Amino acid sequence: MSSFPELGSPPTSWFGDSPVWRTVLALAVVFVMLATTGWTAIRNHGPDPGPREAAVTAWLNGSVDGRELPDPEAPPATLAEFFRSLNPTQENRLARQYPLVVGNLGGAPVKLRYQANRIALDEARKTAKKRLNDKHLTDVGRQQAGRLMHRFESMLSRGRQILAFDPTGPGRAAEVFGDLSRARQVSVVVPGVDTNLVNFERSQRQTSAPVGMARSLYNAERAERPGARTAVVAWADYTAPAGLGMDAAIGRLAEDGAVRLRALVDSLPATSPVSRVSLFCHSYGSVVCGVAASKLPPTVTDIAVAGSPGMRTESAAGLGTRARVWATRDADDWIQDIPNLEIGQLGHGADPVAEGFGARVLSARGAVGHTGYFDPGTDSLENFAEIGVGALDSVTCASGPAGDCRPDVTGPEEV
């Protein structure tokens, strides 16, 4: 559920082998969390007003050469039709005036979104820099402003393709590796707990953060099939749980994230002949993918989860998708000691690597801990790359009775 490798691997003796004992201990953990955090994690999660909300309000009251601007929540096809009716001058004007809107519009041209998000990032960088000199800020507040300023500076580096950006609260973002406008195969990395703007990328242990995961996967896909027209999206464009609190143990944020994930898939460029989309969902991100699965379009052919606490279902069939479902977990990932149960809103259901779940179980040889699945040289990364480019005959299955990932399992036609 989280990305805390510094916690190491909790000893298996915590929960023992008895299902009853594991359940009792799980309920005890719940009561401790309720006693320390209360139900605020469930009750109080309305979005705080922020710069993007102000930008949307201005957009709804704006116009371009006398024409009303469309609802930002309109379907991507409607928004795409609107932008096709504009000339380059009008597009650039909207990007400059409303960068936090245009940069997050599913139907807007991809390159225009990149342009708008560079403008929004520069404005956010300047705001963070001003906060550094605010004498009313605490030392912690000043440190946070400095970290954000450096993150924005990094995201403004030449050549980076920021597909989504919202500095509100902990923030959200998405970045593209490859040419999304021409890609025939698109992979989407969906990260888990503690995903925010500060942790969008890391200089140390890079592949434990969304940007490093996606870059590593893109490089592996290019190595697997150099001529493939592929793109990878580091998708941190949802509000993830912060820490191992109640939000990580329930599915409410996953439900909100699932709506946004479906919107992303629906908004992939209509000008690109995308033939297949693969989702690679880590930790709590697999909960998001599980909730979204039944409403994803048929272009989503594969859903792979790593270090999953569950997908809000008892079986792969319960996901309600024709996409192939893959699962992997390395031997020392502490997530295996989290009881797989679902009591009301609490818990995320069955273990996706369990024999009875019905997923195709992949080898994760070489991966270490909860955040090592995208490390170069691991079976998990190589398997993900092969799935991403459609080289399904090359994947390496896990050993043991749960290791059946033969391509004759029910799913879309093999590529």
Secondary structure, DSSP 8 states (H G I E B T S, - for coil): ----GGG----GGGT-S-HHHHHHHHHHHHHHHHHHHTTHHHH-------HHHHHHHHHHT-EETTEE---TTS-HHHHHHHHHTS-HHHHHHHHHH-HHHHTT-TTS-HHHHHHHHHHHHHHHHHHHHHHHT-TTS-HHHHHHHHHHHHHHHHHTSTT-EEEEEE-STT-EEEEEEE-TTT-SEEEEEE--TT-SSTTSS-SSSGGGSHHHHHHHHHHHHHHH-TT--EEEEEEE-S----SSSHHHHBSHHHHHHHHHHHHHHHTS-TTS---EEEEEEETHHHHHHHHHGGGS-TTEEEEEEES-S--SBSSSGGG---SEEEEE--TT-GGGGS----BTTBS-BS-TTSTTT--EEB--TT--STT-TTSTT-HHHHHHHHHHTT-GGG--B-SSTT----TTSSSS---
